[in-house]
C-alpha cells in the first residue's frame, strides 16, 4: 500500500476517534489516537472479511 494513503487513512482514524471521544464526553482520546496506525495496518493488510461468507454462525450465537 502506498505510504501516503496509509498515513492519510491513519490520520482519518485519529480524527474520527477524537470526534467519538468528544461526543461521548470522555476525557482522553490518547488510546484511540495512539492505536490508529496499528488498527489501520491490521485491517488493511492482515484481516480479511467477506460478509457473504459466514462460517458456523447462527442466530443463537448473538443472543
N, C-alpha and C positions, 0 to 999 in steps of 0.2 A: 504494500500500500504506500502511496506517496506520502512523504513526511509532512507536507503542508496540509494535506487532507486529514491526517492523523492528529496533528496539532489543532486544527480547526474543530474537529469533532470533539476532542477533549475539552477545548475551550467552551464549546456549546454545552457539554455536560456540566461544566463548572457553573455556567450562567444559570442553567435550569435548576441545578441543585441549590444555588444561592436563593433563587426565587422561591423554591419549595420551602426552604428553611424559614425564609421571611414570612411566607404565607402561614406557616404553622406556628409562628411566633416562638420559634426555638431560639436558643442563644447563640450557637456557634455552627457555622457551616464548614468548619475545618475538616472534619472527617470525610464528608461528601466531596468537597473540593479537592482534598488530597488524594482521593481514590479515583479521580476522573481518568487519569492516564491508564491505570490498571484496568478499570472497567472497560474503557474504550478498546484496548488491545485484547482483553479477554473475549469480548463479544464480537469483534471484527475478525480475529484470527484463529480463535480456538473453539468457540462454541458454535455448533451448527444446530439449527432448529427449523424444522419444517412442520407447521401446524397441521398439514394434511396427513402426516404420518404419526399416528398415535399408537404406542405400543403398550398394551395391557392396562390402560386406564379405563375406569368405569365410573359411573355416577356415584358409587359408594365410596370412592377414593376421596371425594371432596365433601363428604357430609360428616 
